[in-house]
């Protein structure tokens, strides 16, 4: 911004546009989202209607919350690959415990493994300095193993989806998906936390320069432990939401969401090296990925081709976006 | 000393060597001439250009101008390998063996003959070296000796030793000095860089003195010469010594008599030895030392970054043990590191950087009271006159403004004691003046500042008292009125105060005692 004042020579339009976008990184993302929706409308005229939007939102919301976990951990230079397992565990435990238990007890039981895994992740990364990628991958595998053991013990009792989660997952109120009742407060909370609380500040500071944070009196392990517990809790809640949407408890329920959640955060402009990014971009990133999936589905390509194309588009979009916002 | 009446032709002869880094001249006109069989000391204060000259001689960097003759032939030493072929081998302060290879593989890597290496290792006082040991597991002191043995094994014509005896225990240092002396007797030359006059007097024949990037003199080492060397290192600056009593001093608040910070017998491995001093309220105490005398460790220990291995630290008369910087901050002690990149989150705003300590404790993790924070932060910004046009990201600020942010953080946090480690390194003169003024103001408000500087004139500008550290020990403490540059320089080189007798301390030095001093 100050550079303009010291550079009297005229700046080309392209340069100014780039600078404009670099200062408001959300704008190119929203433009991209609109373009994707427009392509969809051209390919299948009439597809973009109220019902489609509600449907897209329903599928984008679980992804967006998990991507929130990734955004927060990535701000500190970490990543949380255990979110898929955590979400699956709480969903599966909820669906099986609700058969014989009071809903509140079932909920607490469902959240227990989430807190536990988050805590172990936090201690591993924050105290023992295990790389977050390895740590969360490890706890994710351990969690899956426990879930398989657990499945044998409850195989007789069966499973059901509680009505409340059904309502939350697929229900509509005046055309709006009920999942928004969960998502809007969560999103507001995350955005507020990142921008206006001490904890949010520390996430950025620790990711930007851990040593500087330490010299300012920040104890790394405290921040990291709290962060991974929070991330796991959010993942657990997402699991409950997701089971209401998918309605078929399986041992790999939310697993397919893990890598897209990382992609959504990266597309949304959060740096995987830490210190830079935010949650609003991530939400748009999750929407972009969801619309892209729909787009590729209606192209009626075979699954393999669809995945190849999906991968290429994600790579291209991320590279292009980073070029736009990081050139200063 | 060279007693040969015939002028010998020098083995190494460098003249008019110059090197610029951008607008900064690291070397302007350096020359160095080393005779065969001579142990030649290379001396100069911090920043005089010693290390630049060494890097040029060993081919690590290229000179902009100058001529280097080896055995009378002009040689273009462009790479360390070329310097090695020309018979010039350095042993640097940092160990150079690759940590993950064993000693034998390290030897093969450089084509060093193994048997001579082993002979030298034994000679240097390590009888039981396992050559299969991974370098990582070898203690630092032994690694340095191995570096030396590796250099000796290829029989270089000129051996270049940079602070060779630093971090060596007494018995090893003694052996090293003995071997170096014998190199000279065998007709080989050694360039010996050291801050220790005792070693130089025991070993060297002549000394070349650098000041501000130029060679200012070549002297024979003889008793009493250390005074002349100190004078040469200081140059004309020695004339303008006495400082006017500072007016800002008068504003100092008299404390309740108890020192704010009291350090007793502080010990930290081999880096700090029996360090004791007090810091009073309303005082700026200077710490002056040559590079690497333990000042880094002293500040880190006081800031809670590393734990001392012995001794005690009292704050306001109560003993404290810091296990994390936050403990020190709790006690009101803030640390401003010399390297700004160490203290700042470069991608974050000025405001967030200044307010960072506020959020550190878990009970402060909740919502931030933005308006109150704004008031505190802009107060600190105003006090330091930080140019905030580019406050979105600290990395867009100039170096001086970045440094101000690191200090403003602790002004905003109202720290009672600030440990400033060379805060004016690499920033412009105007900002320096502002920082001096600020530190004096802080002292005037009853706060205390411990101020390490590598620039002597800063001591007189800012400090009430100066503590001089040499080889991990406090060698002298004197009021600023006595801290003229000659006195500081002498103290920093470990020379006793007021020993300006004709004979000088070198007269008393026997070769055997040099090793004790080196420990």
Interface residues (C-beta under 8 A of the other chain):
Chain A: X1 X2 X5 X192 X196 X197 X198 X199 X201 X202 X204 X205 X208 X209 X211 X212 X213 X214 X215 X216 X217 X218 X219 X222 X226 X275 X276
Chain B: X303 X305 X324 X325 X326 X329 X330 X335 X337 X341 X342 X343 X344 X345 X346 X347 X348 X352 X355 X356 X357 X358 X359 X360 X361 X362 X364 X365 X366 X367 X368 X370 X389 X390 X392 X396 X409
